[in-house]
Amino acid sequence: MKEIEVKILNIDTKKIRNQLKLLGAKKVFSGEIQALSFDFENLELKQAGKSLRLRKMGDKVEFCFKGRNESKIFKAKEEIEVNTSDFAKTRKILENLGLNQIKEYHKCRESYQLGKVKFELDTYPDFPAFLEIEAPSEEEVKEWVLKLNYTMEQTTNLTMGELRCQKK
């Protein structure tokens, strides 16, 4: 499956929540997320623009591969995601395969869904809140950016790691 999304930075979370509810989006998750990124010792995944992530959201555990970004405007990547029943055991499997944990992060997330479109309100302890809009196509992402009263010029396709580097 392909992930197609953008971020809108420095949002007013209360305003976005209200807009999403008015548009008919349903809240599907609210809580803390713990995520670990893995790579080989030589960082071959990072150098190839790819990543492996193990994530815990409430009781749900996801393991995900992401390919390289294929767009200058959107974050458009191959994404293969599976659910697993045990965070610690999945982590151990990855380590036993020779992968190293290269990053760990925690964030608070509110997830909303409207049809096949996902809206994620993310808050990190040291970074302003932002909104991710993910849809099956670039046109649908653009449509929802506009419906929420933003422009594509106000969006970014940067990852959180890239945003942190820009902040420094």
MDTraj code that builds the backbone (N, CA, C; nanometers):
import mdtraj as md
import numpy as np

residues = "MET LYS GLU ILE GLU VAL LYS ILE LEU ASN ILE ASP THR LYS LYS ILE ARG ASN GLN LEU LYS LEU LEU GLY ALA LYS LYS VAL PHE SER GLY GLU ILE GLN ALA LEU SER PHE ASP PHE GLU ASN LEU GLU LEU LYS GLN ALA GLY LYS SER LEU ARG LEU ARG LYS MET GLY ASP LYS VAL GLU PHE CYS PHE LYS GLY ARG ASN GLU SER LYS ILE PHE LYS ALA LYS GLU GLU ILE GLU VAL ASN THR SER ASP PHE ALA LYS THR ARG LYS ILE LEU GLU ASN LEU GLY LEU ASN GLN ILE LYS GLU TYR HIS LYS CYS ARG GLU SER TYR GLN LEU GLY LYS VAL LYS PHE GLU LEU ASP THR TYR PRO ASP PHE PRO ALA PHE LEU GLU ILE GLU ALA PRO SER GLU GLU GLU VAL LYS GLU TRP VAL LEU LYS LEU ASN TYR THR MET GLU GLN THR THR ASN LEU THR MET GLY GLU LEU ARG CYS GLN LYS LYS".split()
xyz = np.array([
    [0.0842, -0.1178, 0.0000],
    [0.0000, 0.0000, 0.0000],
    [0.0888, 0.1242, 0.0000],
    [0.0389, 0.2307, -0.0566],
    [0.1142, 0.3553, -0.0584],
    [0.0547, 0.4516, 0.0438],
    [0.1431, 0.5116, 0.1214],
    [0.1050, 0.6153, 0.2163],
    [0.1219, 0.7488, 0.1454],
    [0.0158, 0.8309, 0.1411],
    [0.0223, 0.9638, 0.0805],
    [-0.0299, 1.0624, 0.1839],
    [0.0583, 1.1517, 0.2288],
    [0.0183, 1.2428, 0.3365],
    [0.0980, 1.3721, 0.3327],
    [0.0484, 1.4689, 0.4086],
    [0.1188, 1.5942, 0.4348],
    [0.0990, 1.6295, 0.5810],
    [0.1845, 1.7190, 0.6295],
    [0.1714, 1.7734, 0.7641],
    [0.1381, 1.9219, 0.7529],
    [0.0580, 1.9682, 0.8485],
    [0.0331, 2.1108, 0.8653],
    [0.0836, 2.1449, 1.0041],
    [0.1821, 2.2329, 1.0113],
    [0.2506, 2.2630, 1.1370],
    [0.1821, 2.3752, 1.2137],
    [0.2155, 2.3801, 1.3438],
    [0.1707, 2.4895, 1.4318],
    [0.0197, 2.5130, 1.4254],
    [-0.0560, 2.4081, 1.4454],
    [-0.2022, 2.4180, 1.4340],
    [-0.2665, 2.4566, 1.5667],
    [-0.3880, 2.5032, 1.5577],
    [-0.4742, 2.5264, 1.6734],
    [-0.5539, 2.3965, 1.6914],
    [-0.5142, 2.3128, 1.7866],
    [-0.5748, 2.1798, 1.8004],
    [-0.7245, 2.1858, 1.8295],
    [-0.7656, 2.2809, 1.9100],
    [-0.9088, 2.2924, 1.9426],
    [-0.9894, 2.3225, 1.8159],
    [-0.9399, 2.4144, 1.7348],
    [-1.0066, 2.4512, 1.6098],
    [-1.0135, 2.3306, 1.5149],
    [-0.9037, 2.2580, 1.5012],
    [-0.8996, 2.1412, 1.4116],
    [-0.9973, 2.0346, 1.4604],
    [-0.9993, 2.0065, 1.5911],
    [-1.0934, 1.9078, 1.6457],
    [-1.2370, 1.9445, 1.6088],
    [-1.2711, 2.0706, 1.6285],
    [-1.4070, 2.1168, 1.5971],
    [-1.4379, 2.1022, 1.4482],
    [-1.3433, 2.1406, 1.3628],
    [-1.3642, 2.1297, 1.2183],
    [-1.3830, 1.9838, 1.1766],
    [-1.2995, 1.8944, 1.2324],
    [-1.3102, 1.7529, 1.1970],
    [-1.4458, 1.6960, 1.2382],
    [-1.4910, 1.7315, 1.3564],
    [-1.6226, 1.6841, 1.4027],
    [-1.7341, 1.7377, 1.3137],
    [-1.7272, 1.8664, 1.2773],
    [-1.8286, 1.9255, 1.1896],
    [-1.8309, 1.8587, 1.0524],
    [-1.7153, 1.8159, 1.0046],
    [-1.7064, 1.7496, 0.8745],
    [-1.7477, 1.6024, 0.8803],
    [-1.7686, 1.5506, 1.0026],
    [-1.8156, 1.4129, 1.0177],
    [-1.7087, 1.3110, 1.0499],
    [-1.5872, 1.3555, 1.0776],
    [-1.4806, 1.2609, 1.1127],
    [-1.5069, 1.2025, 1.2516],
    [-1.4721, 1.0764, 1.2696],
    [-1.4912, 1.0068, 1.3965],
    [-1.3561, 0.9826, 1.4635],
    [-1.3498, 1.0105, 1.5940],
    [-1.2267, 0.9834, 1.6682],
    [-1.2125, 0.8322, 1.6843],
    [-1.0945, 0.7792, 1.6446],
    [-1.0713, 0.6354, 1.6514],
    [-0.9590, 0.5977, 1.7482],
    [-0.8827, 0.6979, 1.7945],
    [-0.7762, 0.6713, 1.8927],
    [-0.7382, 0.8019, 1.9604],
    [-0.7049, 0.7894, 2.0873],
    [-0.6485, 0.9019, 2.1613],
    [-0.5590, 0.8440, 2.2695],
    [-0.4319, 0.8839, 2.2683],
    [-0.3411, 0.8325, 2.3699],
    [-0.1960, 0.8489, 2.3313],
    [-0.1112, 0.7851, 2.4116],
    [0.0324, 0.7933, 2.3889],
    [0.0775, 0.6854, 2.2918],
    [0.1768, 0.7220, 2.2127],
    [0.2399, 0.6282, 2.1200],
    [0.3873, 0.6181, 2.1561],
    [0.4340, 0.4952, 2.1644],
    [0.5771, 0.4686, 2.1799],
    [0.6229, 0.4058, 2.0494],
    [0.7292, 0.4599, 1.9908],
    [0.7782, 0.4081, 1.8634],
    [0.9286, 0.3895, 1.8677],
    [0.9735, 0.2806, 1.8085],
    [1.1162, 0.2501, 1.7963],
    [1.1494, 0.2351, 1.6488],
    [1.2604, 0.2946, 1.6067],
    [1.3099, 0.2780, 1.4696],
    [1.4307, 0.1863, 1.4734],
    [1.4417, 0.1028, 1.3701],
    [1.5510, 0.0056, 1.3628],
    [1.6245, 0.0184, 1.2305],
    [1.7538, -0.0153, 1.2344],
    [1.8345, -0.0184, 1.1139],
    [1.9514, -0.1126, 1.1382],
    [2.0207, -0.1459, 1.0311],
    [2.1412, -0.2274, 1.0428],
    [2.2555, -0.1395, 1.0925],
    [2.3624, -0.2003, 1.1375],
    [2.4761, -0.1261, 1.1932],
    [2.5320, -0.0234, 1.0950],
    [2.5311, -0.0573, 0.9673],
    [2.5841, 0.0347, 0.8656],
    [2.4809, 0.1377, 0.8184],
    [2.3637, 0.1390, 0.8794],
    [2.2541, 0.2327, 0.8482],
    [2.2107, 0.2257, 0.7017],
    [2.2110, 0.1055, 0.6469],
    [2.1769, 0.0918, 0.5051],
    [2.0322, 0.1304, 0.4754],
    [1.9410, 0.1093, 0.5682],
    [1.8016, 0.1503, 0.5448],
    [1.7914, 0.3022, 0.5368],
    [1.8509, 0.3705, 0.6331],
    [1.8469, 0.5175, 0.6346],
    [1.9101, 0.5739, 0.5075],
    [2.0242, 0.5191, 0.4691],
    [2.0933, 0.5682, 0.3492],
    [2.0111, 0.5465, 0.2226],
    [1.9253, 0.4442, 0.2235],
    [1.8396, 0.4161, 0.1084],
    [1.7052, 0.4893, 0.1181],
    [1.6868, 0.5692, 0.2235],
    [1.5609, 0.6427, 0.2413],
    [1.4469, 0.5550, 0.2894],
    [1.4796, 0.4425, 0.3510],
    [1.3797, 0.3469, 0.3987],
    [1.3825, 0.3410, 0.5510],
    [1.2782, 0.2811, 0.6102],
    [1.2779, 0.2699, 0.7561],
    [1.1949, 0.1508, 0.8033],
    [1.2292, 0.1055, 0.9228],
    [1.1531, 0.0025, 0.9943],
    [1.1110, 0.0617, 1.1278],
    [0.9826, 0.0441, 1.1626],
    [0.9314, 0.1018, 1.2869],
    [0.8481, -0.0013, 1.3607],
    [0.8666, -0.0053, 1.4907],
    [0.7825, -0.0839, 1.5805],
    [0.7114, 0.0165, 1.6691],
    [0.5774, 0.0079, 1.6734],
    [0.5012, 0.1114, 1.7421],
    [0.3934, 0.0493, 1.8299],
    [0.3768, 0.1092, 1.9482],
    [0.2706, 0.0676, 2.0399],
    [0.1751, 0.1843, 2.0583],
    [0.0467, 0.1595, 2.0255],
    [-0.0594, 0.2596, 2.0389],
    [-0.1684, 0.1974, 2.1251],
    [-0.1709, 0.2338, 2.2531],
    [-0.2661, 0.1684, 2.3427],
    [-0.2327, 0.0203, 2.3496],
    [-0.3293, -0.0654, 2.3192],
    [-0.3074, -0.2108, 2.3204],
    [-0.2613, -0.2643, 2.1852],
    [-0.2572, -0.1794, 2.0855],
    [-0.2226, -0.2206, 1.9496],
    [-0.0730, -0.2084, 1.9257],
    [-0.0131, -0.3110, 1.8640],
    [0.1288, -0.3105, 1.8296],
    [0.1407, -0.3277, 1.6788],
    [0.2133, -0.2348, 1.6142],
    [0.2308, -0.2371, 1.4691],
    [0.3795, -0.2441, 1.4336],
    [0.4091, -0.3223, 1.3323],
    [0.5429, -0.3277, 1.2752],
    [0.5303, -0.2793, 1.1316],
    [0.6173, -0.1857, 1.0914],
    [0.5993, -0.1185, 0.9629],
    [0.7311, -0.0991, 0.8889],
    [0.7272, -0.1256, 0.7589],
    [0.8354, -0.0916, 0.6667],
    [0.7877, 0.0261, 0.5838],
    [0.8736, 0.1265, 0.5663],
    [0.8431, 0.2391, 0.4782],
    [0.9538, 0.2526, 0.3754],
    [0.9128, 0.2675, 0.2503],
    [1.0078, 0.2870, 0.1406],
    [1.0491, 0.4324, 0.1283],
    [1.1218, 0.4617, 0.0241],
    [1.1720, 0.5990, 0.0023],
    [1.0591, 0.6882, -0.0475],
    [1.0683, 0.8163, -0.0152],
    [0.9667, 0.9126, -0.0580],
    [0.9752, 0.9326, -0.2087],
    [0.8590, 0.9334, -0.2756],
    [0.8528, 0.9446, -0.4207],
    [0.7939, 1.0775, -0.4679],
    [0.7845, 1.1766, -0.3788],
    [0.7206, 1.3028, -0.4154],
    [0.7931, 1.4210, -0.3528],
    [0.7881, 1.5340, -0.4212],
    [0.8466, 1.6560, -0.3655],
    [0.7455, 1.7336, -0.2812],
    [0.6164, 1.7100, -0.3019],
    [0.5118, 1.7830, -0.2300],
    [0.4521, 1.7006, -0.1172],
    [0.4288, 1.5727, -0.1420],
    [0.3660, 1.4841, -0.0456],
    [0.4701, 1.3901, 0.0137],
    [0.4366, 1.3326, 0.1275],
    [0.5125, 1.2174, 0.1729],
    [0.4398, 1.0995, 0.1094],
    [0.4966, 1.0427, 0.0052],
    [0.4357, 0.9342, -0.0712],
    [0.5327, 0.8168, -0.0710],
    [0.5038, 0.7206, 0.0138],
    [0.5956, 0.6087, 0.0327],
    [0.5208, 0.4762, 0.0300],
    [0.5916, 0.3728, -0.0139],
    [0.5385, 0.2384, 0.0055],
    [0.5352, 0.2145, 0.1557],
    [0.4240, 0.1590, 0.2029],
    [0.4113, 0.1297, 0.3453],
    [0.3521, -0.0106, 0.3599],
    [0.4253, -0.0963, 0.4306],
    [0.3778, -0.2317, 0.4591],
    [0.3703, -0.2433, 0.6103],
    [0.2488, -0.2644, 0.6605],
    [0.2273, -0.2629, 0.8047],
    [0.1535, -0.3890, 0.8464],
    [0.1995, -0.4491, 0.9562],
    [0.1311, -0.5649, 1.0139],
    [0.1143, -0.5427, 1.1635],
    [0.0097, -0.6021, 1.2173],
    [-0.0103, -0.5990, 1.3617],
    [0.0554, -0.7221, 1.4230],
    [0.1110, -0.7044, 1.5393],
    [0.1718, -0.8136, 1.6129],
    [0.1158, -0.8106, 1.7551],
    [0.1255, -0.9205, 1.8245],
    [0.0609, -0.9283, 1.9562],
    [0.1521, -0.8883, 2.0707],
    [0.2834, -0.8750, 2.0457],
    [0.3746, -0.8536, 2.1575],
    [0.4889, -0.7590, 2.1179],
    [0.4898, -0.6411, 2.1769],
    [0.5908, -0.5389, 2.1482],
    [0.7313, -0.5901, 2.1824],
    [0.7498, -0.6427, 2.3030],
    [0.8827, -0.6859, 2.3484],
    [0.9372, -0.8015, 2.2649],
    [0.8526, -0.8974, 2.2312],
    [0.8991, -1.0117, 2.1511],
    [0.9318, -0.9691, 2.0082],
    [0.8539, -0.8809, 1.9521],
    [0.8825, -0.8326, 1.8166],
    [1.0150, -0.7571, 1.8150],
    [1.0367, -0.6762, 1.9178],
    [1.1645, -0.6047, 1.9307],
    [1.2805, -0.7036, 1.9383],
    [1.2645, -0.8089, 2.0147],
    [1.3698, -0.9106, 2.0309],
    [1.3983, -0.9803, 1.8975],
    [1.2943, -1.0098, 1.8208],
    [1.3131, -1.0714, 1.6885],
    [1.3995, -0.9809, 1.6005],
    [1.3676, -0.8513, 1.5980],
    [1.4439, -0.7564, 1.5162],
    [1.5900, -0.7505, 1.5602],
    [1.6113, -0.7463, 1.6912],
    [1.7487, -0.7438, 1.7428],
    [1.8234, -0.8729, 1.7089],
    [1.7544, -0.9875, 1.7168],
    [1.8177, -1.1151, 1.6840],
    [1.8503, -1.1277, 1.5352],
    [1.7838, -1.0474, 1.4524],
    [1.8134, -1.0446, 1.3091],
    [1.9289, -0.9503, 1.2756],
    [1.9847, -0.8861, 1.3779],
    [2.0981, -0.7968, 1.3564],
    [2.0615, -0.6511, 1.3395],
    [1.9377, -0.6159, 1.3674],
    [1.8953, -0.4761, 1.3582],
    [1.9173, -0.4078, 1.4927],
    [1.9516, -0.2799, 1.4872],
    [1.9740, -0.2010, 1.6085],
    [1.8657, -0.0954, 1.6211],
    [1.8245, -0.0711, 1.7446],
    [1.7326, 0.0396, 1.7684],
    [1.8127, 0.1676, 1.7521],
    [1.7680, 0.2544, 1.6618],
    [1.8421, 0.3790, 1.6374],
    [1.7693, 0.5016, 1.6915],
    [1.6406, 0.4837, 1.7228],
    [1.5632, 0.5979, 1.7704],
    [1.4451, 0.5476, 1.8517],
    [1.4088, 0.6238, 1.9535],
    [1.2856, 0.5979, 2.0282],
    [1.2176, 0.7318, 2.0507],
    [1.0881, 0.7345, 2.0306],
    [1.0154, 0.8581, 2.0586],
    [0.8774, 0.8265, 2.1151],
    [0.8261, 0.9233, 2.1866],
    [0.6930, 0.9162, 2.2453],
    [0.6175, 1.0407, 2.2003],
    [0.4911, 1.0227, 2.1714],
    [0.4072, 1.1366, 2.1363],
    [0.2643, 1.1072, 2.1781],
    [0.1863, 1.2132, 2.1874],
    [0.0426, 1.1993, 2.2097],
    [-0.0252, 1.2162, 2.0751],
    [-0.1236, 1.1306, 2.0498],
    [-0.1917, 1.1348, 1.9206],
    [-0.3421, 1.1240, 1.9399],
    [-0.4127, 1.2019, 1.8594],
    [-0.5567, 1.1856, 1.8420],
    [-0.5770, 1.1501, 1.6957],
    [-0.6433, 1.0383, 1.6702],
    [-0.6673, 0.9932, 1.5331],
    [-0.8151, 1.0034, 1.5001],
    [-0.8426, 1.0591, 1.3830],
    [-0.9787, 1.0709, 1.3323],
    [-0.9836, 1.0068, 1.1950],
    [-1.1006, 0.9567, 1.1588],
    [-1.1158, 0.8947, 1.0278],
    [-1.2482, 0.9393, 0.9663],
    [-1.2429, 0.9600, 0.8354],
    [-1.3610, 0.9928, 0.7578],
    [-1.3479, 0.9169, 0.6269],
    [-1.4200, 0.8067, 0.6150],
    [-1.4026, 0.7182, 0.4997],
    [-1.2616, 0.6616, 0.5020],
    [-1.1885, 0.6787, 0.3917],
    [-1.0505, 0.6274, 0.3837],
    [-0.9467, 0.7332, 0.4206],
    [-0.9928, 0.8503, 0.4651],
    [-0.9012, 0.9594, 0.4984],
    [-0.8742, 0.9576, 0.6481],
    [-0.7443, 0.9702, 0.6828],
    [-0.7017, 0.9715, 0.8234],
    [-0.6488, 1.1097, 0.8587],
    [-0.6833, 1.1539, 0.9776],
    [-0.6356, 1.2813, 1.0311],
    [-0.5699, 1.2510, 1.1650],
    [-0.4425, 1.2877, 1.1800],
    [-0.3679, 1.2599, 1.3029],
    [-0.3216, 1.3911, 1.3640],
    [-0.3670, 1.4196, 1.4852],
    [-0.3204, 1.5355, 1.5619],
    [-0.2083, 1.4853, 1.6521],
    [-0.0855, 1.5273, 1.6265],
    [0.0302, 1.4794, 1.7017],
    [0.0909, 1.5900, 1.7866],
    [0.1268, 1.5528, 1.9085],
    [0.1919, 1.6450, 2.0006],
    [0.3125, 1.5750, 2.0616],
    [0.4282, 1.6348, 2.0426],
    [0.5528, 1.5884, 2.1049],
    [0.5823, 1.6803, 2.2228],
    [0.6570, 1.6317, 2.3222],
    [0.6867, 1.7159, 2.4386],
    [0.7586, 1.8465, 2.4046],
    [0.8394, 1.8474, 2.2981],
    [0.9235, 1.9630, 2.2686],
    [0.9021, 2.0199, 2.1286],
    [0.7806, 2.0012, 2.0749],
    [0.7552, 2.0456, 1.9388],
    [0.6093, 2.0896, 1.9281],
    [0.5806, 2.1979, 1.8543],
    [0.4412, 2.2425, 1.8405],
    [0.3524, 2.1353, 1.7757],
    [0.2260, 2.1332, 1.8122],
    [0.1301, 2.0362, 1.7582],
    [0.1183, 2.0515, 1.6074],
    [0.0937, 1.9389, 1.5399],
    [0.0719, 1.9427, 1.3961],
    [-0.0339, 1.8405, 1.3565],
    [-0.0832, 1.8559, 1.2346],
    [-0.1853, 1.7674, 1.1794],
    [-0.1283, 1.6953, 1.0592],
    [-0.1480, 1.5642, 1.0529],
    [-0.1172, 1.4876, 0.9326],
    [-0.2490, 1.4510, 0.8657],
    [-0.2534, 1.4667, 0.7357],
    [-0.3687, 1.4251, 0.6567],
    [-0.3193, 1.3183, 0.5605],
    [-0.3785, 1.1990, 0.5698],
    [-0.3409, 1.0874, 0.4830],
    [-0.4641, 1.0393, 0.4080],
    [-0.4489, 1.0206, 0.2767],
    [-0.5601, 0.9759, 0.1926],
    [-0.5066, 0.8846, 0.0827],
    [-0.5961, 0.8145, 0.0150],
    [-0.5518, 0.7230, -0.0912],
    [-0.4890, 0.7902, -0.2126],
    [-0.5150, 0.9200, -0.2322],
    [-0.4586, 0.9876, -0.3493],
    [-0.4144, 1.1294, -0.3138],
    [-0.3259, 1.1847, -0.3963],
    [-0.2806, 1.3224, -0.3772],
    [-0.3975, 1.4198, -0.3883],
    [-0.4891, 1.3933, -0.4817],
    [-0.6048, 1.4819, -0.4996],
    [-0.6891, 1.4882, -0.3727],
    [-0.7099, 1.3725, -0.3079],
    [-0.7899, 1.3707, -0.1855],
    [-0.7186, 1.4421, -0.0711],
    [-0.5875, 1.4274, -0.0626],
    [-0.5124, 1.4994, 0.0405],
    [-0.5314, 1.6495, 0.0186],
    [-0.5117, 1.6963, -0.1048],
    [-0.5303, 1.8388, -0.1372],
    [-0.6707, 1.8866, -0.1008],
    [-0.7697, 1.8052, -0.1358],
    [-0.9097, 1.8395, -0.1086],
    [-0.9315, 1.8637, 0.0415],
    [-0.8752, 1.7775, 0.1257],
    [-0.8964, 1.7906, 0.2704],
    [-0.8131, 1.9035, 0.3303],
    [-0.6983, 1.9307, 0.2736],
    [-0.6207, 2.0476, 0.3180],
    [-0.7064, 2.1722, 0.2986],
    [-0.7678, 2.1847, 0.1815],
    [-0.8514, 2.3008, 0.1499],
    [-0.9782, 2.3047, 0.2358],
    [-1.0411, 2.1883, 0.2579],
    [-1.1628, 2.1833, 0.3402],
    [-1.1359, 2.2276, 0.4837],
    [-1.0128, 2.2106, 0.5284],
    [-0.9761, 2.2532, 0.6642],
    [-0.9216, 2.3963, 0.6650],
    [-0.9395, 2.4662, 0.5538],
    [-0.9030, 2.6078, 0.5403],
    [-0.7525, 2.6346, 0.5443],
    [-0.6773, 2.5442, 0.4838],
    [-0.5339, 2.5639, 0.4659],
    [-0.5042, 2.5603, 0.3173],
    [-0.3816, 2.5932, 0.2812],
    [-0.3369, 2.5826, 0.1425],
    [-0.2249, 2.4788, 0.1365],
    [-0.1955, 2.4300, 0.0186],
    [-0.0860, 2.3341, 0.0036],
    [0.0479, 2.3999, 0.0374],
    [0.0582, 2.5310, 0.0228],
    [0.1810, 2.6018, 0.0585],
    [0.2058, 2.5984, 0.2096],
    [0.1028, 2.5724, 0.2871],
    [0.1162, 2.5628, 0.4334],
    [0.1472, 2.4214, 0.4797],
    [0.1683, 2.3295, 0.3866],
    [0.1955, 2.1903, 0.4226],
    [0.3433, 2.1581, 0.4034],
    [0.3830, 2.0461, 0.4596],
    [0.5189, 1.9949, 0.4405],
    [0.5124, 1.8437, 0.4269],
    [0.6113, 1.7881, 0.3579],
    [0.6238, 1.6429, 0.3474],
    [0.7415, 1.5919, 0.4309],
    [0.7995, 1.6776, 0.5119],
    [0.9161, 1.6389, 0.5919],
    [0.8769, 1.5424, 0.7028],
    [0.9697, 1.4546, 0.7369],
    [0.9497, 1.3649, 0.8502],
    [0.9765, 1.4414, 0.9789],
    [0.9393, 1.3817, 1.0903],
    [0.9643, 1.4463, 1.2189],
    [1.1151, 1.4656, 1.2410],
    [1.1944, 1.3698, 1.2021],
    [1.3399, 1.3820, 1.2150],
    [1.3939, 1.4994, 1.1346],
    [1.3443, 1.5160, 1.0132],
    [1.3874, 1.6289, 0.9288],
    [1.3421, 1.7619, 0.9883],
    [1.2210, 1.7653, 1.0436],
    [1.1715, 1.8881, 1.1069],
    [1.2568, 1.9257, 1.2270],
    [1.2954, 1.8260, 1.3052],
    [1.3804, 1.8526, 1.4221],
    [1.5158, 1.9092, 1.3797],
    [1.5721, 1.8575, 1.2700],
    [1.7013, 1.9082, 1.2205],
    [1.6880, 2.0528, 1.1758],
    [1.5758, 2.0882, 1.1124],
    [1.5539, 2.2262, 1.0691],
    [1.5424, 2.3216, 1.1871],
    [1.4853, 2.2716, 1.2972],
    [1.4592, 2.3536, 1.4163],
    [1.5902, 2.3959, 1.4837],
    [1.6927, 2.3117, 1.4685],
    [1.8205, 2.3381, 1.5382],
    [1.8962, 2.4519, 1.4759],
])
top = md.Topology()
chain = top.add_chain()
for i, resn in enumerate(residues, 1):
    res = top.add_residue(resn, chain, resSeq=i)
    for name in ("N", "CA", "C"):
        top.add_atom(name, md.element.get_by_symbol(name[0]), res)
traj = md.Trajectory(xyz[None], top)
